[in-house]
Amino acid sequence: METKKSNTGLTYGLISGLASILFSLLLYLGGVKWFISPIAYSGILIPIILAVLAGLKQKKTEGGYLEFGSALKTIFTCFVIGTIISTLFSFVLFNFIDVPFRQALTQETTVKMQGIMQKFGAPQDAIDKATEESLKGNNYTFGKMMLGTAFYCIFWFIVSLIIAAIIKKKKPEFPAPQV
């Protein structure tokens, strides 16, 4: 039974990673504006939907019952595998396939950041300092992207706890009497 649990999480994690790559490719083809648009934020639904499906599949596999721990393991595995695949794709895209796109993305996010800071009334020297920091160096190094992945995994663990609590179904200790 243990192998089915990890296989479900792994399988759906791979699907989640591939779906995230396809979504990222669509955003990439749409250009920098699409990559930082509100449409891009809807991409967070991809791993959530697939993690729920993984949990439900595991529940079905186990005869309609799923302990909280098993649900959490399956769902979190799905999130972690999908996030790692998506991150690795982004790393390759931004550092090897299209470095000018990465630079344009950095430029555009800096402009957005400046606008937000101005809306909130930040002093100009703070805006200038944040702009300088944002444009300095490569924000898409392997280390920085893995750090981002670690933070995502903390977020996904919290989401996994919620999903697992919702879909769990404890097997009764005694079978229901036949009437």
N, C-alpha and C positions, 0 to 999 in steps of 0.2 A: 504493500500500500504506500510506503514511503516514496518509492520511485515515481508513482503517479503524481504525488503532490509536487515534487520538484519539476517533473516534466511539464505539468500544466503551467506553472509559473514561468518556466524557461520558454515554452512554446509561445505563450502569449506575450512574454517579454520581447522575443524576437519579432513577433508581429507588430508590437508597439513600436519597436525601434525602426522597423521598415516603414511603418505608416508615418512616423515622425520624419524620417528622411524624405519621403514623398512630399509631405507638407512643407518641409524646408525647401525642397527643390521648387515647388510652386511659388513660394515666397521669393526665392532667389530669382526665378525667371521674371517675377513681377518687378524686381528692382529693389533698391534700397528703401524706397518709400513704403513698399509693402512689408519689408522685413521688420519695420518698426511701427507699423500701423496697428490699430486695434484688432484687425483681422489676425495678425500674428499671435496675439494673446489668446485667441480661441484655440490655438494649437494645444493648450494645456488639457483640453477635453479628450484628446486622443489617448494619452496614457491612462486617464481616469476611466474612460469607457472600457478600454481593454483590460484593465485591472479588475473591474467589476465583472466583466465576462469571464475572466480567469477564475475568480472566486466562485461564480455560479457554476462554471464547468466542473470545478473541483467538487462542489457540493453535489452535483448530479452524479459524478463519478463515485462518490462515497454513499450513494443510495439516498440522497436527499438530506443527509445530515452532514454537518461540518463543524468541528470544534473551532473555537476562537483561535487557538494557536496555529492550527493547520490553515485556516483562512488567512491569518496574518502572514504566514510564511509564503503562501502561494501569491498573495496580492503584492507583498513587498518585493518578492523576487521578480515579478513582472515589471514593477516600477524600476527597479535597479537595472535590470538587463536593458530595458528600453531606453533609459536615461544614458547609460554608458554608450550604447550604439549611436544614439543621436548626438552625443557629445563628440565622439570620435569622428563622425561624419562632418560635423561643424568644424572641428579642428583641421581636418584634411582640406575642406572647402576653403577656409579662410587663410590657411598658411601655405598651401601648395597649389590648389587649383586656380584660385582667383584672389590674389593678394590685393589688387586694386579695389575689388569689391569690399574687402575688409577695411581698407583705408577710407573708402567712401562711407561705409557704415559707421565707422568711428566718427567721421566728420559730421554726419547727420545726427547721430545720437548726442554729440556735443552741442549742436545747435538746439536740439530739443531740450537738453538739460539747461542751457542758458535761458531759454524761454520760460521754463518752469521756475527757475530761480528768480527771474525778474518778476513773474506773477506773484511770488511769495514775498517780494520786497527785499531780497537779499542785497547787501551792499555790493557795489561794482567790483571792489577789490576781491571779495569772496568769489564772485562770478568769474573774474579773470584767473584767479588761482585754480579754481575747479576746472576751467577750460584748459589751462596749461597742463594740469595733471592728466586730464582725459586724453589729450592729444599726444602726450609723451609716451613713447614706447608702444609695445604691442600688448593690447589687452586680451589677446586670443592665444597666448602661449599655452603649451600643454599643462604646465603647472597651474596657471590661473583657471583654465577650463576644468581641470580636475578638482580644484577647490570649489568651483561653482557646482560641479557634480555632487560633491560631498554635501554642500548646503541643500541642494535639491533633494538628496536622499533623506536628509533630516525632515524636510517638508513632506516628502512622499511617505515617510514612516508614520507621520501624524495622520495623513490622509488614509493610509493603510489601516491604522487602528480604527478609524471611523467606519470604513467600508466593512472591515472584518466584523465589527460589532453589529452592523446592520444585517449582514447575510449569514451569520453563524446560526446554526440550529443544532442544539444538543440532542444527541440520541437518548431516548428515554432509557432509564436503567431497567425497567420492567416493561415487557411488551403489553400493549393495550389488550384488555380482555375481549374475547370474541363474543358478540351478542347474537 
